[in-house]
């Protein structure tokens, strides 16, 4: 079995509602695995995830995963 490379991870918590936001912002939250207030996900810190977080930065809180 191959060892998984240890990448940094980030914890993303939804703090804002997508109500009244553009459709693509709502879809980005769903793509991150968030769809309700105060839900959190721990994801790999990749450029793709960082780009998605940047797009909805006003709706999420980002912190390093423990």
PQR file with spaces between the fields and no chain letter, atoms N, CA, C, O and H, PARSE charges and radii, in Angstrom:
ATOM       1  N    UNK     1       0.847   -1.184    0.000 -0.4000 1.5000
ATOM       2  CA   UNK     1       0.000    0.000    0.000 -0.0000 2.0000
ATOM       3  C    UNK     1       0.889    1.243    0.000  0.5500 1.7000
ATOM       4  O    UNK     1       1.832    1.336    0.786 -0.5500 1.4000
ATOM       5  N    UNK     2       0.594    2.180   -0.866 -0.4000 1.5000
ATOM       6  CA   UNK     2       1.391    3.400   -0.963 -0.0000 2.0000
ATOM       7  C    UNK     2       0.961    4.383    0.114  0.5500 1.7000
ATOM       8  O    UNK     2      -0.216    4.482    0.461 -0.5500 1.4000
ATOM       9  H    UNK     2      -0.172    2.105   -1.505  0.4000 1.0000
ATOM      10  N    UNK     3       1.942    5.105    0.632 -0.4000 1.5000
ATOM      11  CA   UNK     3       1.626    6.116    1.637 -0.0000 2.0000
ATOM      12  C    UNK     3       1.042    7.356    0.967  0.5500 1.7000
ATOM      13  O    UNK     3       1.500    7.781   -0.094 -0.5500 1.4000
ATOM      14  H    UNK     3       2.898    5.025    0.350  0.4000 1.0000
ATOM      15  N    UNK     4       0.052    7.910    1.588 -0.4000 1.5000
ATOM      16  CA   UNK     4      -0.540    9.148    1.072 -0.0000 2.0000
ATOM      17  C    UNK     4       0.386   10.311    1.424  0.5500 1.7000
ATOM      18  O    UNK     4       0.909   10.379    2.536 -0.5500 1.4000
ATOM      19  H    UNK     4      -0.320    7.565    2.449  0.4000 1.0000
ATOM      20  N    UNK     5       0.585   11.212    0.487 -0.4000 1.5000
ATOM      21  CA   UNK     5       1.437   12.357    0.778 -0.0000 2.0000
ATOM      22  C    UNK     5       0.720   13.269    1.771  0.5500 1.7000
ATOM      23  O    UNK     5      -0.486   13.495    1.674 -0.5500 1.4000
ATOM      24  H    UNK     5       0.160   11.157   -0.417  0.4000 1.0000
ATOM      25  N    UNK     6       1.480   13.778    2.711 -0.4000 1.5000
ATOM      26  CA   UNK     6       0.882   14.621    3.748 -0.0000 2.0000
ATOM      27  C    UNK     6       0.790   16.056    3.231  0.5500 1.7000
ATOM      28  O    UNK     6       1.800   16.753    3.129 -0.5500 1.4000
ATOM      29  H    UNK     6       2.460   13.595    2.790  0.4000 1.0000
ATOM      30  N    UNK     7      -0.409   16.482    2.910 -0.4000 1.5000
ATOM      31  CA   UNK     7      -0.632   17.849    2.461 -0.0000 2.0000
ATOM      32  C    UNK     7      -1.284   18.622    3.585  0.5500 1.7000
ATOM      33  O    UNK     7      -1.894   18.044    4.484 -0.5500 1.4000
ATOM      34  H    UNK     7      -1.229   15.916    2.992  0.4000 1.0000
ATOM      35  N    UNK     8      -1.149   19.944    3.524 -0.4000 1.5000
ATOM      36  CA   UNK     8      -1.815   20.754    4.526 -0.0000 2.0000
ATOM      37  C    UNK     8      -3.319   20.754    4.260  0.5500 1.7000
ATOM      38  O    UNK     8      -3.766   20.601    3.123 -0.5500 1.4000
ATOM      39  H    UNK     8      -0.654   20.413    2.794  0.4000 1.0000
ATOM      40  N    UNK     9      -4.064   20.923    5.304 -0.4000 1.5000
ATOM      41  CA   UNK     9      -5.518   20.912    5.214 -0.0000 2.0000
ATOM      42  C    UNK     9      -6.052   22.183    5.841  0.5500 1.7000
ATOM      43  O    UNK     9      -5.426   22.756    6.733 -0.5500 1.4000
ATOM      44  H    UNK     9      -3.700   21.048    6.228  0.4000 1.0000
ATOM      45  N    UNK    10      -7.215   22.625    5.372 -0.4000 1.5000
ATOM      46  CA   UNK    10      -7.858   23.808    5.922 -0.0000 2.0000
ATOM      47  C    UNK    10      -9.284   23.461    6.324  0.5500 1.7000
ATOM      48  O    UNK    10      -9.934   22.610    5.718 -0.5500 1.4000
ATOM      49  H    UNK    10      -7.723   22.159    4.648  0.4000 1.0000
ATOM      50  N    UNK    11      -9.749   24.144    7.362 -0.4000 1.5000
ATOM      51  CA   UNK    11     -11.127   23.977    7.827 -0.0000 2.0000
ATOM      52  C    UNK    11     -11.916   25.183    7.340  0.5500 1.7000
ATOM      53  O    UNK    11     -11.547   26.329    7.599 -0.5500 1.4000
ATOM      54  H    UNK    11      -9.221   24.836    7.854  0.4000 1.0000
ATOM      55  N    UNK    12     -13.013   24.910    6.627 -0.4000 1.5000
ATOM      56  CA   UNK    12     -13.854   25.967    6.066 -0.0000 2.0000
ATOM      57  C    UNK    12     -15.216   25.895    6.736  0.5500 1.7000
ATOM      58  O    UNK    12     -15.854   24.842    6.730 -0.5500 1.4000
ATOM      59  H    UNK    12     -13.313   23.980    6.416  0.4000 1.0000
ATOM      60  N    UNK    13     -15.667   26.999    7.313 -0.4000 1.5000
ATOM      61  CA   UNK    13     -16.957   27.067    7.992 -0.0000 2.0000
ATOM      62  C    UNK    13     -17.816   28.126    7.318  0.5500 1.7000
ATOM      63  O    UNK    13     -17.362   29.249    7.096 -0.5500 1.4000
ATOM      64  H    UNK    13     -15.149   27.854    7.318  0.4000 1.0000
ATOM      65  N    UNK    14     -19.046   27.774    6.993 -0.4000 1.5000
ATOM      66  CA   UNK    14     -19.960   28.730    6.372 -0.0000 2.0000
ATOM      67  C    UNK    14     -20.527   29.641    7.446  0.5500 1.7000
ATOM      68  O    UNK    14     -21.126   29.171    8.413 -0.5500 1.4000
ATOM      69  H    UNK    14     -19.414   26.862    7.173  0.4000 1.0000
ATOM      70  N    UNK    15     -20.336   30.962    7.276 -0.4000 1.5000
ATOM      71  CA   UNK    15     -20.832   31.927    8.257 -0.0000 2.0000
ATOM      72  C    UNK    15     -21.863   32.875    7.664  0.5500 1.7000
ATOM      73  O    UNK    15     -22.461   33.670    8.389 -0.5500 1.4000
ATOM      74  H    UNK    15     -19.849   31.343    6.490  0.4000 1.0000
ATOM      75  N    UNK    16     -22.080   32.800    6.348 -0.4000 1.5000
ATOM      76  CA   UNK    16     -23.044   33.682    5.688 -0.0000 2.0000
ATOM      77  C    UNK    16     -24.049   32.883    4.883  0.5500 1.7000
ATOM      78  O    UNK    16     -23.765   31.768    4.445 -0.5500 1.4000
ATOM      79  H    UNK    16     -21.594   32.153    5.760  0.4000 1.0000
ATOM      80  N    UNK    17     -25.212   33.453    4.693 -0.4000 1.5000
ATOM      81  CA   UNK    17     -26.270   32.785    3.946 -0.0000 2.0000
ATOM      82  C    UNK    17     -26.143   33.083    2.452  0.5500 1.7000
ATOM      83  O    UNK    17     -25.809   34.205    2.073 -0.5500 1.4000
ATOM      84  H    UNK    17     -25.443   34.359    5.049  0.4000 1.0000
ATOM      85  N    UNK    18     -26.407   32.084    1.599 -0.4000 1.5000
ATOM      86  CA   UNK    18     -26.377   32.328    0.159 -0.0000 2.0000
ATOM      87  C    UNK    18     -27.664   32.957   -0.373  0.5500 1.7000
ATOM      88  O    UNK    18     -27.775   33.215   -1.572 -0.5500 1.4000
ATOM      89  H    UNK    18     -26.677   31.172    1.907  0.4000 1.0000
ATOM      90  N    UNK    19     -28.636   33.207    0.505 -0.4000 1.5000
ATOM      91  CA   UNK    19     -29.891   33.812    0.058 -0.0000 2.0000
ATOM      92  C    UNK    19     -29.605   35.211   -0.489  0.5500 1.7000
ATOM      93  O    UNK    19     -28.959   36.024    0.172 -0.5500 1.4000
ATOM      94  H    UNK    19     -28.546   32.998    1.479  0.4000 1.0000
ATOM      95  N    UNK    20     -30.083   35.476   -1.683 -0.4000 1.5000
ATOM      96  CA   UNK    20     -29.886   36.776   -2.309 -0.0000 2.0000
ATOM      97  C    UNK    20     -28.542   36.923   -2.998  0.5500 1.7000
ATOM      98  O    UNK    20     -28.236   37.996   -3.518 -0.5500 1.4000
ATOM      99  H    UNK    20     -30.608   34.815   -2.220  0.4000 1.0000
ATOM     100  N    UNK    21     -27.733   35.874   -3.015 -0.4000 1.5000
ATOM     101  CA   UNK    21     -26.426   35.916   -3.688 -0.0000 2.0000
ATOM     102  C    UNK    21     -26.564   35.377   -5.108  0.5500 1.7000
ATOM     103  O    UNK    21     -27.576   34.772   -5.463 -0.5500 1.4000
ATOM     104  H    UNK    21     -27.981   35.003   -2.593  0.4000 1.0000
ATOM     105  N    UNK    22     -25.539   35.604   -5.904 -0.4000 1.5000
ATOM     106  CA   UNK    22     -25.549   35.099   -7.275 -0.0000 2.0000
ATOM     107  C    UNK    22     -25.563   33.575   -7.277  0.5500 1.7000
ATOM     108  O    UNK    22     -25.085   32.943   -6.335 -0.5500 1.4000
ATOM     109  H    UNK    22     -24.717   36.095   -5.616  0.4000 1.0000
ATOM     110  N    UNK    23     -26.112   32.987   -8.337 -0.4000 1.5000
ATOM     111  CA   UNK    23     -26.233   31.537   -8.469 -0.0000 2.0000
ATOM     112  C    UNK    23     -24.879   30.845   -8.381  0.5500 1.7000
ATOM     113  O    UNK    23     -24.767   29.788   -7.760 -0.5500 1.4000
ATOM     114  H    UNK    23     -26.500   33.500   -9.102  0.4000 1.0000
ATOM     115  N    UNK    24     -23.844   31.430   -8.996 -0.4000 1.5000
ATOM     116  CA   UNK    24     -22.533   30.782   -8.984 -0.0000 2.0000
ATOM     117  C    UNK    24     -21.927   30.735   -7.586  0.5500 1.7000
ATOM     118  O    UNK    24     -21.164   29.816   -7.286 -0.5500 1.4000
ATOM     119  H    UNK    24     -23.936   32.288   -9.500  0.4000 1.0000
ATOM     120  N    UNK    25     -22.243   31.695   -6.726 -0.4000 1.5000
ATOM     121  CA   UNK    25     -21.747   31.659   -5.357 -0.0000 2.0000
ATOM     122  C    UNK    25     -22.424   30.539   -4.573  0.5500 1.7000
ATOM     123  O    UNK    25     -21.775   29.857   -3.781 -0.5500 1.4000
ATOM     124  H    UNK    25     -22.863   32.441   -6.970  0.4000 1.0000
ATOM     125  N    UNK    26     -23.708   30.350   -4.786 -0.4000 1.5000
ATOM     126  CA   UNK    26     -24.426   29.252   -4.139 -0.0000 2.0000
ATOM     127  C    UNK    26     -23.850   27.912   -4.595  0.5500 1.7000
ATOM     128  O    UNK    26     -23.639   27.014   -3.780 -0.5500 1.4000
ATOM     129  H    UNK    26     -24.235   30.904   -5.430  0.4000 1.0000
ATOM     130  N    UNK    27     -23.596   27.779   -5.899 -0.4000 1.5000
ATOM     131  CA   UNK    27     -23.028   26.546   -6.443 -0.0000 2.0000
ATOM     132  C    UNK    27     -21.618   26.293   -5.909  0.5500 1.7000
ATOM     133  O    UNK    27     -21.237   25.143   -5.694 -0.5500 1.4000
ATOM     134  H    UNK    27     -23.767   28.508   -6.561  0.4000 1.0000
ATOM     135  N    UNK    28     -20.848   27.351   -5.695 -0.4000 1.5000
ATOM     136  CA   UNK    28     -19.502   27.207   -5.147 -0.0000 2.0000
ATOM     137  C    UNK    28     -19.561   26.675   -3.718  0.5500 1.7000
ATOM     138  O    UNK    28     -18.760   25.818   -3.345 -0.5500 1.4000
ATOM     139  H    UNK    28     -21.158   28.286   -5.870  0.4000 1.0000
ATOM     140  N    UNK    29     -20.495   27.168   -2.920 -0.4000 1.5000
ATOM     141  CA   UNK    29     -20.664   26.644   -1.557 -0.0000 2.0000
ATOM     142  C    UNK    29     -20.998   25.161   -1.594  0.5500 1.7000
ATOM     143  O    UNK    29     -20.452   24.384   -0.812 -0.5500 1.4000
ATOM     144  H    UNK    29     -21.146   27.864   -3.222  0.4000 1.0000
ATOM     145  N    UNK    30     -21.882   24.765   -2.490 -0.4000 1.5000
ATOM     146  CA   UNK    30     -22.244   23.351   -2.616 -0.0000 2.0000
ATOM     147  C    UNK    30     -21.033   22.542   -3.044  0.5500 1.7000
ATOM     148  O    UNK    30     -20.831   21.427   -2.564 -0.5500 1.4000
ATOM     149  H    UNK    30     -22.325   25.397   -3.126  0.4000 1.0000
ATOM     150  N    UNK    31     -20.221   23.094   -3.945 -0.4000 1.5000
ATOM     151  CA   UNK    31     -19.011   22.421   -4.386 -0.0000 2.0000
ATOM     152  C    UNK    31     -18.011   22.219   -3.260  0.5500 1.7000
ATOM     153  O    UNK    31     -17.253   21.249   -3.262 -0.5500 1.4000
ATOM     154  H    UNK    31     -20.385   24.000   -4.335  0.4000 1.0000
ATOM     155  N    UNK    32     -18.010   23.133   -2.300 -0.4000 1.5000
ATOM     156  CA   UNK    32     -17.140   23.003   -1.130 -0.0000 2.0000
ATOM     157  C    UNK    32     -17.732   22.061   -0.082  0.5500 1.7000
ATOM     158  O    UNK    32     -17.073   21.739    0.907 -0.5500 1.4000
ATOM     159  H    UNK    32     -18.626   23.921   -2.299  0.4000 1.0000
ATOM     160  N    UNK    33     -18.968   21.622   -0.294 -0.4000 1.5000
ATOM     161  CA   UNK    33     -19.611   20.730    0.659 -0.0000 2.0000
ATOM     162  C    UNK    33     -20.366   21.462    1.746  0.5500 1.7000
ATOM     163  O    UNK    33     -20.685   20.884    2.785 -0.5500 1.4000
ATOM     164  H    UNK    33     -19.504   21.883   -1.098  0.4000 1.0000
ATOM     165  N    UNK    34     -20.652   22.730    1.513 -0.4000 1.5000
ATOM     166  CA   UNK    34     -21.386   23.539    2.489 -0.0000 2.0000
ATOM     167  C    UNK    34     -22.730   23.912    1.903  0.5500 1.7000
ATOM     168  O    UNK    34     -22.818   24.247    0.722 -0.5500 1.4000
ATOM     169  H    UNK    34     -20.392   23.200    0.669  0.4000 1.0000
ATOM     170  N    UNK    35     -23.779   23.860    2.709 -0.4000 1.5000
ATOM     171  CA   UNK    35     -25.076   24.312    2.222 -0.0000 2.0000
ATOM     172  C    UNK    35     -25.964   24.832    3.341  0.5500 1.7000
ATOM     173  O    UNK    35     -27.090   25.257    3.084 -0.5500 1.4000
ATOM     174  H    UNK    35     -23.707   23.588    3.668  0.4000 1.0000
ATOM     175  N    UNK    36     -25.487   24.807    4.558 -0.4000 1.5000
ATOM     176  CA   UNK    36     -26.252   25.353    5.682 -0.0000 2.0000
ATOM     177  C    UNK    36     -25.300   26.129    6.585  0.5500 1.7000
ATOM     178  O    UNK    36     -24.100   25.856    6.629 -0.5500 1.4000
ATOM     179  H    UNK    36     -24.572   24.462    4.767  0.4000 1.0000
ATOM     180  N    UNK    37     -25.843   27.081    7.289 -0.4000 1.5000
ATOM     181  CA   UNK    37     -25.052   27.927    8.169 -0.0000 2.0000
ATOM     182  C    UNK    37     -24.329   27.092    9.230  0.5500 1.7000
ATOM     183  O    UNK    37     -24.856   26.103    9.738 -0.5500 1.4000
ATOM     184  H    UNK    37     -26.818   27.303    7.253  0.4000 1.0000
ATOM     185  N    UNK    38     -23.118   27.520    9.542 -0.4000 1.5000
ATOM     186  CA   UNK    38     -22.269   26.941   10.592 -0.0000 2.0000
ATOM     187  C    UNK    38     -21.816   25.508   10.316  0.5500 1.7000
ATOM     188  O    UNK    38     -21.341   24.832   11.229 -0.5500 1.4000
ATOM     189  H    UNK    38     -22.690   28.323    9.129  0.4000 1.0000
ATOM     190  N    UNK    39     -21.949   25.036    9.094 -0.4000 1.5000
ATOM     191  CA   UNK    39     -21.389   23.731    8.734 -0.0000 2.0000
ATOM     192  C    UNK    39     -19.921   23.904    8.400  0.5500 1.7000
ATOM     193  O    UNK    39     -19.518   24.930    7.852 -0.5500 1.4000
ATOM     194  H    UNK    39     -22.334   25.585    8.352  0.4000 1.0000
ATOM     195  N    UNK    40     -19.122   22.901    8.732 -0.4000 1.5000
ATOM     196  CA   UNK    40     -17.685   22.951    8.481 -0.0000 2.0000
ATOM     197  C    UNK    40     -17.243   21.747    7.676  0.5500 1.7000
ATOM     198  O    UNK    40     -17.850   20.678    7.742 -0.5500 1.4000
ATOM     199  H    UNK    40     -19.449   22.068    9.177  0.4000 1.0000
ATOM     200  N    UNK    41     -16.172   21.939    6.912 -0.4000 1.5000
ATOM     201  CA   UNK    41     -15.547   20.860    6.157 -0.0000 2.0000
ATOM     202  C    UNK    41     -14.045   21.037    6.279  0.5500 1.7000
ATOM     203  O    UNK    41     -13.542   22.160    6.321 -0.5500 1.4000
ATOM     204  H    UNK    41     -15.679   22.807    6.859  0.4000 1.0000
ATOM     205  N    UNK    42     -13.342   19.932    6.334 -0.4000 1.5000
ATOM     206  CA   UNK    42     -11.884   19.959    6.294 -0.0000 2.0000
ATOM     207  C    UNK    42     -11.478   19.444    4.917  0.5500 1.7000
ATOM     208  O    UNK    42     -11.791   18.312    4.548 -0.5500 1.4000
ATOM     209  H    UNK    42     -13.751   19.020    6.300  0.4000 1.0000
ATOM     210  N    UNK    43     -10.774   20.293    4.159 -0.4000 1.5000
ATOM     211  CA   UNK    43     -10.412   19.974    2.785 -0.0000 2.0000
ATOM     212  C    UNK    43      -8.910   20.143    2.582  0.5500 1.7000
ATOM     213  O    UNK    43      -8.240   20.845    3.341 -0.5500 1.4000
ATOM     214  H    UNK    43     -10.519   21.212    4.459  0.4000 1.0000
ATOM     215  N    UNK    44      -8.396   19.487    1.545 -0.4000 1.5000
ATOM     216  CA   UNK    44      -6.993   19.657    1.175 -0.0000 2.0000
ATOM     217  C    UNK    44      -6.777   21.101    0.725  0.5500 1.7000
ATOM     218  O    UNK    44      -7.641   21.694    0.079 -0.5500 1.4000
ATOM     219  H    UNK    44      -8.940   18.917    0.929  0.4000 1.0000
ATOM     220  N    UNK    45      -5.622   21.656    1.069 -0.4000 1.5000
ATOM     221  CA   UNK    45      -5.295   23.024    0.686 -0.0000 2.0000
ATOM     222  C    UNK    45      -4.664   23.013   -0.707  0.5500 1.7000
ATOM     223  O    UNK    45      -3.441   22.994   -0.848 -0.5500 1.4000
ATOM     224  H    UNK    45      -4.920   21.174    1.593  0.4000 1.0000
ATOM     225  N    UNK    46      -5.518   23.025   -1.730 -0.4000 1.5000
ATOM     226  CA   UNK    46      -5.058   23.011   -3.115 -0.0000 2.0000
ATOM     227  C    UNK    46      -5.420   24.336   -3.779  0.5500 1.7000
ATOM     228  O    UNK    46      -6.264   25.072   -3.269 -0.5500 1.4000
ATOM     229  H    UNK    46      -6.511   23.040   -1.615  0.4000 1.0000
ATOM     230  N    UNK    47      -4.795   24.643   -4.901 -0.4000 1.5000
ATOM     231  CA   UNK    47      -5.148   25.884   -5.602 -0.0000 2.0000
ATOM     232  C    UNK    47      -6.622   25.939   -6.011  0.5500 1.7000
ATOM     233  O    UNK    47      -7.225   27.012   -5.999 -0.5500 1.4000
ATOM     234  H    UNK    47      -4.109   24.045   -5.316  0.4000 1.0000
ATOM     235  N    UNK    48      -7.204   24.801   -6.371 -0.4000 1.5000
ATOM     236  CA   UNK    48      -8.612   24.776   -6.767 -0.0000 2.0000
ATOM     237  C    UNK    48      -9.511   25.140   -5.587  0.5500 1.7000
ATOM     238  O    UNK    48     -10.441   25.933   -5.733 -0.5500 1.4000
ATOM     239  H    UNK    48      -6.714   23.929   -6.381  0.4000 1.0000
ATOM     240  N    UNK    49      -9.235   24.566   -4.433 -0.4000 1.5000
ATOM     241  CA   UNK    49     -10.036   24.863   -3.237 -0.0000 2.0000
ATOM     242  C    UNK    49      -9.830   26.319   -2.827  0.5500 1.7000
ATOM     243  O    UNK    49     -10.788   27.001   -2.463 -0.5500 1.4000
ATOM     244  H    UNK    49      -8.479   23.921   -4.315  0.4000 1.0000
ATOM     245  N    UNK    50      -8.590   26.796   -2.883 -0.4000 1.5000
ATOM     246  CA   UNK    50      -8.319   28.193   -2.531 -0.0000 2.0000
ATOM     247  C    UNK    50      -9.072   29.155   -3.448  0.5500 1.7000
ATOM     248  O    UNK    50      -9.560   30.189   -2.990 -0.5500 1.4000
ATOM     249  H    UNK    50      -7.812   26.241   -3.179  0.4000 1.0000
ATOM     250  N    UNK    51      -9.171   28.827   -4.734 -0.4000 1.5000
ATOM     251  CA   UNK    51      -9.915   29.667   -5.676 -0.0000 2.0000
ATOM     252  C    UNK    51     -11.389   29.707   -5.344  0.5500 1.7000
ATOM     253  O    UNK    51     -12.023   30.759   -5.427 -0.5500 1.4000
ATOM     254  H    UNK    51      -8.775   27.987   -5.106  0.4000 1.0000
ATOM     255  N    UNK    52     -11.940   28.558   -4.966 -0.4000 1.5000
ATOM     256  CA   UNK    52     -13.353   28.506   -4.585 -0.0000 2.0000
ATOM     257  C    UNK    52     -13.595   29.312   -3.316  0.5500 1.7000
ATOM     258  O    UNK    52     -14.590   30.029   -3.207 -0.5500 1.4000
ATOM     259  H    UNK    52     -11.425   27.703   -4.899  0.4000 1.0000
ATOM     260  N    UNK    53     -12.680   29.193   -2.355 -0.4000 1.5000
ATOM     261  CA   UNK    53     -12.815   29.935   -1.096 -0.0000 2.0000
ATOM     262  C    UNK    53     -12.738   31.435   -1.363  0.5500 1.7000
ATOM     263  O    UNK    53     -13.484   32.210   -0.765 -0.5500 1.4000
ATOM     264  H    UNK    53     -11.871   28.611   -2.444  0.4000 1.0000
ATOM     265  N    UNK    54     -11.850   31.845   -2.248 -0.4000 1.5000
ATOM     266  CA   UNK    54     -11.718   33.264   -2.578 -0.0000 2.0000
ATOM     267  C    UNK    54     -13.011   33.815   -3.171  0.5500 1.7000
ATOM     268  O    UNK    54     -13.378   34.962   -2.915 -0.5500 1.4000
ATOM     269  H    UNK    54     -11.244   31.215   -2.734  0.4000 1.0000
ATOM     270  N    UNK    55     -13.694   33.003   -3.957 -0.4000 1.5000
ATOM     271  CA   UNK    55     -14.936   33.438   -4.609 -0.0000 2.0000
ATOM     272  C    UNK    55     -16.051   33.696   -3.600  0.5500 1.7000
ATOM     273  O    UNK    55     -16.892   34.569   -3.816 -0.5500 1.4000
ATOM     274  H    UNK    55     -13.396   32.072   -4.165  0.4000 1.0000
ATOM     275  N    UNK    56     -16.065   32.946   -2.502 -0.4000 1.5000
ATOM     276  CA   UNK    56     -17.117   33.108   -1.490 -0.0000 2.0000
ATOM     277  C    UNK    56     -16.517   33.504   -0.137  0.5500 1.7000
ATOM     278  O    UNK    56     -17.044   33.139    0.914 -0.5500 1.4000
ATOM     279  H    UNK    56     -15.382   32.238   -2.326  0.4000 1.0000
ATOM     280  N    UNK    57     -15.420   34.247   -0.176 -0.4000 1.5000
ATOM     281  CA   UNK    57     -14.706   34.592    1.058 -0.0000 2.0000
ATOM     282  C    UNK    57     -15.568   35.373    2.050  0.5500 1.7000
ATOM     283  O    UNK    57     -15.323   35.326    3.256 -0.5500 1.4000
ATOM     284  H    UNK    57     -14.992   34.543   -1.030  0.4000 1.0000
ATOM     285  N    UNK    58     -16.568   36.085    1.550 -0.4000 1.5000
ATOM     286  CA   UNK    58     -17.459   36.853    2.417 -0.0000 2.0000
ATOM     287  C    UNK    58     -18.500   35.962    3.102  0.5500 1.7000
ATOM     288  O    UNK    58     -19.214   36.420    3.993 -0.5500 1.4000
ATOM     289  H    UNK    58     -16.766   36.123    0.570  0.4000 1.0000
ATOM     290  N    UNK    59     -18.589   34.693    2.692 -0.4000 1.5000
ATOM     291  CA   UNK    59     -19.567   33.777    3.269 -0.0000 2.0000
ATOM     292  C    UNK    59     -18.934   32.665    4.115  0.5500 1.7000
ATOM     293  O    UNK    59     -19.647   31.886    4.747 -0.5500 1.4000
ATOM     294  H    UNK    59     -18.009   34.320    1.968  0.4000 1.0000
ATOM     295  N    UNK    60     -17.605   32.591    4.128 -0.4000 1.5000
ATOM     296  CA   UNK    60     -16.938   31.508    4.844 -0.0000 2.0000
ATOM     297  C    UNK    60     -15.821   32.030    5.736  0.5500 1.7000
ATOM     298  O    UNK    60     -15.314   33.135    5.545 -0.5500 1.4000
ATOM     299  H    UNK    60     -17.026   33.225    3.615  0.4000 1.0000
ATOM     300  N    UNK    61     -15.451   31.212    6.715 -0.4000 1.5000
ATOM     301  CA   UNK    61     -14.312   31.466    7.591 -0.0000 2.0000
ATOM     302  C    UNK    61     -13.325   30.333    7.353  0.5500 1.7000
ATOM     303  O    UNK    61     -13.712   29.165    7.335 -0.5500 1.4000
ATOM     304  H    UNK    61     -15.864   30.314    6.870  0.4000 1.0000
ATOM     305  N    UNK    62     -12.047   30.671    7.171 -0.4000 1.5000
ATOM     306  CA   UNK    62     -11.014   29.678    6.886 -0.0000 2.0000
ATOM     307  C    UNK    62     -10.008   29.682    8.022  0.5500 1.7000
ATOM     308  O    UNK    62      -9.566   30.735    8.479 -0.5500 1.4000
ATOM     309  H    UNK    62     -11.732   31.620    7.186  0.4000 1.0000
ATOM     310  N    UNK    63      -9.651   28.466    8.474 -0.4000 1.5000
ATOM     311  CA   UNK    63      -8.636   28.322    9.516 -0.0000 2.0000
ATOM     312  C    UNK    63      -7.870   27.023    9.256  0.5500 1.7000
ATOM     313  O    UNK    63      -8.375   26.127    8.579 -0.5500 1.4000
ATOM     314  H    UNK    63     -10.011   27.611    8.102  0.4000 1.0000
ATOM     315  N    UNK    64      -6.664   26.923    9.788 -0.4000 1.5000
ATOM     316  CA   UNK    64      -5.916   25.673    9.600 -0.0000 2.0000
ATOM     317  C    UNK    64      -6.602   24.529   10.324  0.5500 1.7000
ATOM     318  O    UNK    64      -7.129   24.709   11.422 -0.5500 1.4000
ATOM     319  H    UNK    64      -6.254   27.651   10.338  0.4000 1.0000
ATOM     320  N    UNK    65      -6.594   23.356    9.714 -0.4000 1.5000
ATOM     321  CA   UNK    65      -7.226   22.185   10.339 -0.0000 2.0000
ATOM     322  C    UNK    65      -6.327   21.677   11.446  0.5500 1.7000
ATOM     323  O    UNK    65      -5.101   21.731   11.347 -0.5500 1.4000
ATOM     324  H    UNK    65      -6.166   23.209    8.823  0.4000 1.0000
ATOM     325  N    UNK    66      -6.946   21.189   12.491 -0.4000 1.5000
ATOM     326  CA   UNK    66      -6.184   20.668   13.633 -0.0000 2.0000
ATOM     327  C    UNK    66      -5.713   19.265   13.400  0.5500 1.7000
ATOM     328  O    UNK    66      -5.058   18.683   14.264 -0.5500 1.4000
ATOM     329  H    UNK    66      -7.942   21.145   12.572  0.4000 1.0000
